[in-house]
């Protein structure tokens, strides 16, 4: 079996739910679905702000794994209102404009908290 290394954000939810912020398996880093929550628990009131914060958290997890955003090969984006596509595209494009990972955007009914509008997953190759 491939060696696995777990990356934690320190969230109280990780041991409760039984997940990690990211998992390094071989030369691949899998980052869990990430919402744009600030350290104080607040969330931006708009899709763009939440997307930017989600990507910042993902960048931090990747850094802990020894990777950078330039190593991301895939993102999955779950949103509660796909009509706000331009806000989503702006935030994603600011980070990945030249990197251009494979990407999927899916509209969902809701996320785990009504304040969350977007959740982003990422996969990177070391």
WOQUI-V893525 format. One line per field, one symbol per residue. psi: psi as a letter, one per 40 degrees, with the letter a starting at -180 (. if undefined). Layout:
BEGIN
psi=???
END
This chain:
BEGIN
psi=ihhihhhieeiddddddfiidihhhbehhhhihhighideeiiieiddddddddddddddddddefiideehehihhhiegeefdddddddddddededgihihhhhidiadhddheihhiihih.
END
